[in-house]
Amino acid sequence: MIQVRKAQDRGHANPSGGEPVHLYQIWLFPERKGIEPSYEQKRFPEEERHNQLRLVASRNADKGSLLIHADARIYLSQIDSGKEIGHELIAGRHAWLQVLRGNVSLNGVDLNTSDGAAVSEEVSLKIRAKTDTEIMLFDLV
């Protein structure tokens, strides 16, 4: 099941009348209370996320990703127009796909820049770029 959240369905606020802004604020609940807040920053080379999913955050800092204290794996990808990438979901897990820029088809459902999609009860995700696209994929419990 895929539930789409179109960009125009969410409120937007930019107090600047002359400067555009495009940002995402992402909140994940930590795996337990009392974890000391922390901050990490890392640049992931474009070739590691070109037409493939690059793990950028995980609960065990797997594959050089950033450490997060949540049962989640966060991926980035830049996909060329016409290319398709996939992701398998383990039973009981869910996903959120955020289109950072471009246009994609997620298992046949069209999404555009700033659209997001909640995914449940799917075992396989097929993400096909209709234009040069950048996405963020969350694999969650």
N, C-alpha and C positions, 0 to 999 in steps of 0.2 A: 504494500500500500504506500502510495506517494501522495503527500499533501503539500501543495505548493503555497508559498507565501510570496506574493508578488510585491515588488518594491513599493508600488503605489499604495499598498494596503497598510503600510507602516507610516507613522508620523516622522517627519523630517524637521530638523531645526538647525539653522545656520544663521547666527546673528549678523554675519557679514553680508552687506548688500552687494559687495563687489568681488569677493574672493570665493571661488567654489571650494567645497570640501567633500571628500569621499573617504569615509572611515568606517570601520566596523569595531564595535565594542562587544567583546565576547565574554560571557560569564559561564564558568563551569563550577558546579558544587564540588568542594574538596571531598576526598574519601573519608575524612573524619574531621571533627572539630579540633581546634587548638593547634593547627599547623601554622608555624611561623611564616608570614608572608615573605615572598622572595621575588626577585626580578632577574631575568636572564634575557640576553639579546644575542642573536647569532644570524649571520648572513649565510644563506644556502645558495650555492652556485646554480645559475640558470640551467646548466647542462644536467644537473641532478634532478630537475623537475620538468624537463622538456619532454612532453609526450609520455610522461610516466608520473606516478604518484610518489612524492618524496616525503617520507615521514619527517615531520618537523617538531612534534611534541608527543611525549608519551610518559606513562607513570614510572618507567625504569630508564629513561634517557636512551632507549634502544637506537642503534644505528646512528649515533651521534646527534640524536634529537634533543630538544630542550626537555627538561624535567618538569612534569606537572603532577600534582597530587590528586589525580582523578583517574577513574577507570575509563580512559579515553585515549584514542590515537588520532592525531591531527596531521593531515596531509596537505601539501600544496602541489599544484601542477599547472604548467602552461601547455596548452594543447593547440596544435596547429589545426587550422580549418580542415575539416574532412577526416581528421584522425579520431580514433576511438580508444579509450582506455577502460579498464575494468577493475572492479574491486569485489571480493567475496566477503560476505558477512557471515560470521559464525551464528548459529542458532541462538536466539535470545538477545542478539545485539541489534542496534538501530544505527541510523546514519542521519547526518544533516549535511546537505550539499549547499554551499554558498557560492554563487557565481559572482566573482569579483569584477570581471569584465568579460564581455562577449556574449555569445549565445550557444547553448548546448541543448542536447536532447538527453534526458536521464530516463532510461528504460522507456523511451518513446514519449516522454512528457517534456515539452519545450520550456526552457528557462532562459531569461535574459539577465543582463547586468543588474546586480543587486537583488535578484530573486534568490530565494532559498527554498529548499525542499526537505521535509521531514520524511524519513523512510523507515518503515516497519514491515515485518513479515516478508521481506525480500531476502533472497540468498545471494543474488548476484546483481551488481550494478554495472550498467553499460553507459558510459558517458561519451557521447559523440559531439565534437565541436562543429558548430555550423559556421563559425567565424574563428579567427584567432582568439583564444579564450584563456582566462586564468580562473582557477577554482580553488576552493578550500573544502576539504572533505573531513568530516568528523565521524569516527567510528566509536559508538557509545553504548553503554548498558541501558 
